[in-house]
Amino acid sequence: MSTLDSSADVVIVGGGPAGRALATRCIARQLTVVVVDPHPHRVWTPTYSAWADELPSWLPDEVIASRIERPSVWISGQKTLDRIYCVLNTSLLQSFLSDTSIKVRGLRAQTLSTTTVVCVDGSQLTGSVVVDARGTDLAVTTAQQTAFGMIVDRALADPILGGSEAWFMDWRTDNGTSDADTPSFLYAVPLDDERVLLEETCLVGRPALGLRELETRLRTRLHNRGCEVPDDAPIERVRFAVEGPKDSSPDAVLRFGGRGGLMHPGTGYSVASSLAEADTVAKAIADGEDPNAALWPRSAKAVSALRRVGLNALLTLDSGEVTTFFDKFFDLPVEAQRSYLSDRRDAAATAKVMATLFRSSPWHVRKTLMRAPFFR
């Protein structure tokens, strides 16, 4: 047996936020954990954000780098959302989730079963439970989110923010686009007291907008608002699939995080739900229960199905219809917004929001929505 062969209560494949969060909560329940990742010490660089009410109580406040009390959206005009939005400190999050009790193997997994991981070098790791937390896979057929962003000093971002704390979505077309173009929006959030991320985002596409196009749109938008970004400004590039693997066989390895369906396919958010659900899975494993059943009760499966319907609706709408859709969405009470964006177990509330949006939309938008495939 290789010296790298080992066993533990839980073997987690994937050392990103989802895998590390689950490992941390398993350790908190006195379970032994091995994390398998080919680059276990790679520094996390993406900007992770969440609604404050989504974050679990075990996450320390110091991991929150920026709190936006009332972010804004701009569609037909400005709307302010009465819901606290947070930007996480990525390095502190990674540090907090790197518990020294977690054994880490810098290996690439080749095959997984419910109790065994075989790596490309022949090493074998066994556990009472194997978890696949490797994130989503990019493929031509998967819906993706793309974004191109630049980080600037707070003073330089003032003309962009225009008195708002942050732009959660700014759909104005001063980015050089017309109604005939695939839409994109500005996401502008303070990273801390000194820096602001300005990011042109394609919410979802199959295919999504390319990064060069998004960069052109962002530079056009910023120029039109009197913001000239220095050549040495830090850059953030984003491309990921918003859909996980479609195989959901009950005999399959337990999947977690974006790979396990915890990403909201209509928004691309998964870190907060992964953090929040880590305790659910860890408790089930520690109690000898089925973690998949704990993570996916019937109500959660129903919400997931409804969200896929919502994704296909978004992919069907044209540029003008997308902005009309979001104009109606952000007219909803904040509790209804929260139900659709964050609650993954209340199917009735999700269905009610979707029905309300359909009824309140103009007839031409409803016609398009009725043509959307239910599943793909």
N, C-alpha and C positions, 0 to 999 in steps of 0.2 A: 504494500500500500504506500502511495506517495506520501511524503511528509506534509503535503498540502491538503491531503484528504482529511475531512473533518466532519463532525456532526454537531447538531444543535437542535434546540426545540423548534426554532424557526430559521429557515434559510430564505433570504430576500435577495432576489436578483434585480439589481438596479439601485444605485446609490444617490439618486436625486432627492428632491424634497419629499416626495411621497414615500419612497423606500426608507429614507432616514427617519421620517416622522413615525412610520410604523415600527421601525426598529427601536426608536426611543421609547415608545409607549409599551412595547413588549418587554423591554428591560425594566420599565417601571413596575411591571407585574411579575418580576423575578423569572422571566423566561430567558434562556440563552439564545443568542442571535448571531448569525453569520450573514454579512452582506457581501454579495458577489458583484463586482463592478470592474471593468477593464481599466478604468481611470479613477480610482477611489479618492485621489487627492486633487482632482481637478477643481479649480476654483469656480464657484457658481457666479455667473455674470448677469443673467437676466434680471429685469425689474419685476418683482413679485408684489402684487397688490391684492386687496380684499376689502370687502365691506366689514366694518368693525364687528358687527353682530354675528359674522360667520366664524370668527376666530375662536378657538377653544380656550377655556380658562387656564389650561396648563401652559400656554404660551406666554412667556414673560413680556411685560410691557416694553422693555428696552429693545425688543426685536422690532418694534414699530418705529420707523424712522420719521414718518410724517403722517399727521392726522388732518384730514380735510373735513371740517365740520359740515359744510354744505357745498358739495360740488355742483357744478352747473352743466347743463346740456344746451346746445343751440340747434334748433331744427328750423321751425318757422320763426322762432324768436328764442330768447333766453328763458330757460326754466331752471329753478334752483331746487335741488333734491334735499329733502330733510332726512338725510341718512349719512352717517359718518363713514368716510372712505379712508383706507389706510394704505400707505406704501411701506413695505417691509424693508428692513436693513438686511440686504442679502447676505453679507459676510457674517453678521451676527446670527442670522437664522441658521446658516450652515454650521457655524461654531456650536450653537446650542444643540443642534441635531446630531452632532458628532460625539455621542457619548463614548467615553473610553472603554466602557464595558462591551461595546459592540465589536466583535471580531470582523475584520475586513480582509477579503481576499481579492487581490488585484488580478482577476481572471475574467476571461470572456466565456460566458455560458454558451453551450452548444445545444444541449437538449435538456428539457425540463419534464419531470413527472410530478405527481402530487407529493412525493417524498424524496426525490433525488434530482440533483443538478449535476450533469456531466459537462465539464469545461473542455475547451478546444485542445488543451494540453493533456487531456486524459484524466485530470483530477476529478474526483467525485465527492460531492458534499451531500449529506443526507440530513433530513429533518422530519419532525412529526408533521410539519406543514412547510410547503414551498410556496413562495409568493413571487409572482412576476410583476415587478414594478418598473419596467423598462421604458415607460412612456409610450407615446403613440408613434406609429411608423409613417414616414412620408411616402406617398405613392401617388401616381398620376390620378387615380380614381378617387382619392380621399379629399374631402373638403378641407381647406387649409385657411389659416389666418396668417397674414403677412403684415409687417410693419417696418418702417424705417424711422429712426429717431436720432435726435441730437440733444446733448445735455449742455445747458447754458447757465450762466450766472443768473441769479434771481432778477437783478436789475434789468438785464437784457430781455428777460421774458415778460416784463411788465406790459409792453404793448400787446402781447399775445393774450395774456390773461385778462386784460381789460377790466381790472377791478374784481374779477372772480377769483375764488380760492383755487379753483382748478376747473379744467374742461374734461368731463368724463367722456363726452362725445360732442364734437363741434362739426356739424355737417355743412357749414357754409361752403360755397363753391368759389371762394377766393384762392383756391389751389389750382386754378386754371382749367377746371373741368366744366363740361356741359351736361345736360340731362341725358345725352346719348352715351356718356362714359360710365364705366363701372364705378360706383361711388366709393369714396374713402372719407374718413373723418380725422380730425385732429384730436389727439389725446394729449393733454397738457397737465402734468401734475408735479408739484414740488416733491423732490426726492428728500430734501432736508431744508434747513433754514437758508441755505446758500445756493442750491442747485435746482433746476427745473428740467424735467424731461419733456421735450416737444416731439411728438411722434405721429406720423401720418400712418393710418391704419386701414387696411382692408379687412373688415370684420370677418368675412368668410367668402370663399369662392371655390369653384370647382371648374377651372383652376382659379387661384387667387392672383391678385395683381403682383407683378414682379417688383423687386426691391428698387430697381433703377427708376421705374415709373413712380413709385412712392417717394423716392428721394426728390425727383423733379417736382412733384406736387408740393412736397413740404417746403422746399426752398422757394417756390413761387408764392405759397401762402405766407411764409414768414416775411418775404420781401414786400409783399402787398400790405403787410401790417407794420412795416417799419422796423423789422428785426433782421439785422445782417449778422449771421452767425460766423464766428471766427473759423478759419480753415482748420485749426487744431482742436476744434470741439470734439469731445468723445462721441462716438457713434454707437447706436444700438440697432442691430438687425434681428428681425424676428421672422421665423417661418416654422410653423408646426401644424400637424394635422389635428383637427378638432374631433376626429372620429377614431375610436380605438378599433382593435381587431373585431371582426364580426362574429367569430366563433364564440358561442356562449354555451357550449356543451356542459352539462352538469358534471361530467367527468374530467373537465379541463382543470389545469392548474389555477389556483386562486389568483386573480389579477387585482391589482390595486393601483390607485392613482389614475392618471390619464389613460393608461392601458386597460384599466379595469372599469371604464365607463364613468369615472367621477368627474370628467371634464364636461362642463356645460357646452353642448355642441353649438349653441347659438351665440355664445360669448367668448369661448376659449378659456374660461377660468376653471382651474382645477386645484390649485395649491391649497386654497382655504378648505375646500371640501375634503381633500386628502388629509390635512391636518385635523379636521374635525372628526373624520371617520376612523382615524388611526386607533383611537380608544375603543371604538366599537369592535373592530377586528381583533385587537390585542386581548380584550376581555373575553371574546368568544373562544379564542385559542387557549387562554389560560384556564377557562372553565370547561374545556373539553367539548365545546359546542361547535357547530358548523359555522365557520366565519363567513362563508359565502351567503348562508341563509340570514345571518345577522346583518350583513351589508346590503343584501338585496331582498327584503321582504316584498310581498306582492305590490304594496303601494309604491315602493321605489322603482320597481320594474315598470309600473304604469306611468310614473313621471318620466322615466327615461324614454319610453315610447312616445309620449306626448312631445318631449323635447326634440326627438328626431323629426317628428312632423313639423315642428317649428323651424328646424334647420332647413328642411326641404322647402318650406314656404319662403324663407329668406333667400334661398338660392334661386327661387322662381321670380321674385319681384324685380322690376327694373329700378333704375336709379331714383326716379321720382317717387315710386311706390315705397321704396325702402324708407325714405325720409318721412313720408306720410305715416307709415307704420310706426316708426319710432316717435313721431309727434303724438300719436294716439297713446302709445305705451307710456310715455312720461307724463301724460295727463292723468294716468291712473293714480289712486291713492298709494302712498309709499308702501303700505302693507301688501297691496296687490302686486306691486313691483317686486317686493321682497319674495313673495310666494313664487313668482315665476323664475326669478334670478337665483334664488338661494335654497328654497325648500325642496329637497329631493324625496320627501316621503308623503307629501300631501297632494295626491293626484286630483282630488276634487277641486282644491284651490287652483292648481295649475290649469285644469280644464276650464274653470270659471274665467280665469284671466284670458285664456285664448278665445273663448266664446265672446267675451266682452269686446276684445280687440276686433274680432270679425264683425260683430254687429255695428261697432262704431266707425268702421272704415268706410270710405267712399265705395260706391258700387264697382268702379273699375278695379279697385284693389281687391275687393271680394271675389270678383271674377278670376283674377290671377291666382288668388289663394285656392280657389276651388280646382284649379288646374294643377296644383302642386301635387307631386306623388306623395302618398302617405309615408312610404318607407323606400329606402334605397340601400 
